Each structure stands twice: as structure tokens, then as C-alpha cells.
Amino acid sequence: VSEKYAMEKMEWSSEQVRHLKKELASMEGKHYETTKSLKEEIEALKEELQLKELQVESLQSLQSAQRQETAELRAQLEKSSSCQVVSKFLMYLMCSW
């Protein structure tokens, strides 16, 4: 009886080992897929971040150009306004003679 019990115990143990090996392989596969998926997601996020950084640089460059253009237009306007004032003053002086 004890020899039969020992054989059953060994068979049960080897069956359990096979089951555990299958389970481990399944878990490793799931781990690999999860890791692969996370790596792909990280790469996609890195690419998105690079695009956003380029957009920020582009917007900053555009803002700088707009500020410069605004300053130039303001200077032209002030110069034009000054010329108009001087011109009107000269006209006034000429008319009053």
C-alpha cells in the first residue's frame, strides 16, 4: 500500500509541476506583452513630447517676431505722428503770416 501511495504521490507531484510550469510560462508571456506594451506607450509619449517641444519653440519664435514687428510699427507710427504734428504746425505758421 505504501509503495502505491508513493507512486500516486510522485505522479501527482509531476502533474502539479507540469501545471505550475504552464502557469509560469503563461505569466511570463503576459509579463512580456505588458512590458512590450508599456515600452511602446513610453516611446509614443516621448514622440508626442518632442512634437510639443517643437510647437512651443515655434510659437516662441513667432511671438518674438510679432513683438519685433509690433515695435517697428509702433516706431513708424510715432515717427509718422510726429511728422504730422510738425507738418500741421508749419502749415499753421505759414497760414498765419
TORKOL-4160 file (C-alpha; in steps of 0.2 Angstrom, whole numbers, padded with zeros to 4 digits, m for minus):
97
<pt num="1" X="0000" Y="0000" Z="0000"/>
<pt num="2" X="0014" Y="0012" Z="0004"/>
<pt num="3" X="0023" Y="0009" Z="m0012"/>
<pt num="4" X="0006" Y="0013" Z="m0022"/>
<pt num="5" X="0004" Y="0028" Z="m0011"/>
<pt num="6" X="0022" Y="0034" Z="m0015"/>
<pt num="7" X="0019" Y="0031" Z="m0034"/>
<pt num="8" X="0002" Y="0041" Z="m0033"/>
<pt num="9" X="0011" Y="0055" Z="m0024"/>
<pt num="10" X="0025" Y="0056" Z="m0037"/>
<pt num="11" X="0013" Y="0056" Z="m0051"/>
<pt num="12" X="0003" Y="0070" Z="m0043"/>
<pt num="13" X="0019" Y="0080" Z="m0039"/>
<pt num="14" X="0025" Y="0078" Z="m0058"/>
<pt num="15" X="0007" Y="0083" Z="m0064"/>
<pt num="16" X="0007" Y="0098" Z="m0052"/>
<pt num="17" X="0025" Y="0103" Z="m0058"/>
<pt num="18" X="0019" Y="0102" Z="m0076"/>
<pt num="19" X="0004" Y="0113" Z="m0071"/>
<pt num="20" X="0015" Y="0126" Z="m0062"/>
<pt num="21" X="0027" Y="0126" Z="m0077"/>
<pt num="22" X="0012" Y="0130" Z="m0089"/>
<pt num="23" X="0006" Y="0143" Z="m0077"/>
<pt num="24" X="0023" Y="0151" Z="m0076"/>
<pt num="25" X="0025" Y="0151" Z="m0095"/>
<pt num="26" X="0009" Y="0160" Z="m0096"/>
<pt num="27" X="0013" Y="0173" Z="m0083"/>
<pt num="28" X="0030" Y="0176" Z="m0092"/>
<pt num="29" X="0021" Y="0178" Z="m0108"/>
<pt num="30" X="0009" Y="0191" Z="m0100"/>
<pt num="31" X="0023" Y="0200" Z="m0092"/>
<pt num="32" X="0032" Y="0201" Z="m0109"/>
<pt num="33" X="0017" Y="0208" Z="m0118"/>
<pt num="34" X="0014" Y="0220" Z="m0104"/>
<pt num="35" X="0032" Y="0226" Z="m0104"/>
<pt num="36" X="0032" Y="0227" Z="m0123"/>
<pt num="37" X="0015" Y="0237" Z="m0122"/>
<pt num="38" X="0022" Y="0249" Z="m0109"/>
<pt num="39" X="0038" Y="0252" Z="m0119"/>
<pt num="40" X="0028" Y="0256" Z="m0135"/>
<pt num="41" X="0017" Y="0268" Z="m0125"/>
<pt num="42" X="0033" Y="0276" Z="m0117"/>
<pt num="43" X="0040" Y="0278" Z="m0135"/>
<pt num="44" X="0024" Y="0286" Z="m0141"/>
<pt num="45" X="0023" Y="0298" Z="m0127"/>
<pt num="46" X="0042" Y="0303" Z="m0130"/>
<pt num="47" X="0037" Y="0307" Z="m0148"/>
<pt num="48" X="0022" Y="0317" Z="m0143"/>
<pt num="49" X="0033" Y="0327" Z="m0130"/>
<pt num="50" X="0046" Y="0331" Z="m0144"/>
<pt num="51" X="0032" Y="0337" Z="m0155"/>
<pt num="52" X="0025" Y="0348" Z="m0141"/>
<pt num="53" X="0043" Y="0355" Z="m0138"/>
<pt num="54" X="0044" Y="0359" Z="m0156"/>
<pt num="55" X="0027" Y="0368" Z="m0156"/>
<pt num="56" X="0032" Y="0378" Z="m0141"/>
<pt num="57" X="0049" Y="0383" Z="m0149"/>
<pt num="58" X="0039" Y="0388" Z="m0165"/>
<pt num="59" X="0026" Y="0398" Z="m0155"/>
<pt num="60" X="0040" Y="0407" Z="m0145"/>
<pt num="61" X="0049" Y="0411" Z="m0161"/>
<pt num="62" X="0033" Y="0418" Z="m0169"/>
<pt num="63" X="0029" Y="0428" Z="m0153"/>
<pt num="64" X="0046" Y="0436" Z="m0154"/>
<pt num="65" X="0044" Y="0440" Z="m0172"/>
<pt num="66" X="0027" Y="0448" Z="m0169"/>
<pt num="67" X="0034" Y="0458" Z="m0154"/>
<pt num="68" X="0048" Y="0464" Z="m0165"/>
<pt num="69" X="0036" Y="0469" Z="m0179"/>
<pt num="70" X="0024" Y="0477" Z="m0167"/>
<pt num="71" X="0039" Y="0488" Z="m0160"/>
<pt num="72" X="0044" Y="0493" Z="m0178"/>
<pt num="73" X="0026" Y="0498" Z="m0182"/>
<pt num="74" X="0025" Y="0507" Z="m0166"/>
<pt num="75" X="0041" Y="0517" Z="m0170"/>
<pt num="76" X="0034" Y="0520" Z="m0188"/>
<pt num="77" X="0018" Y="0527" Z="m0181"/>
<pt num="78" X="0026" Y="0538" Z="m0168"/>
<pt num="79" X="0038" Y="0545" Z="m0182"/>
<pt num="80" X="0023" Y="0547" Z="m0193"/>
<pt num="81" X="0013" Y="0556" Z="m0180"/>
<pt num="82" X="0027" Y="0567" Z="m0176"/>
<pt num="83" X="0029" Y="0572" Z="m0194"/>
<pt num="84" X="0011" Y="0576" Z="m0195"/>
<pt num="85" X="0011" Y="0587" Z="m0180"/>
<pt num="86" X="0027" Y="0596" Z="m0187"/>
<pt num="87" X="0018" Y="0597" Z="m0204"/>
<pt num="88" X="0002" Y="0604" Z="m0196"/>
<pt num="89" X="0012" Y="0616" Z="m0186"/>
<pt num="90" X="0021" Y="0623" Z="m0201"/>
<pt num="91" X="0005" Y="0624" Z="m0211"/>
<pt num="92" X="m0002" Y="0634" Z="m0196"/>
<pt num="93" X="0013" Y="0646" Z="m0196"/>
<pt num="94" X="0013" Y="0648" Z="m0215"/>
<pt num="95" X="m0006" Y="0652" Z="m0215"/>
<pt num="96" X="m0005" Y="0664" Z="m0200"/>
<pt num="97" X="0008" Y="0675" Z="m0210"/>
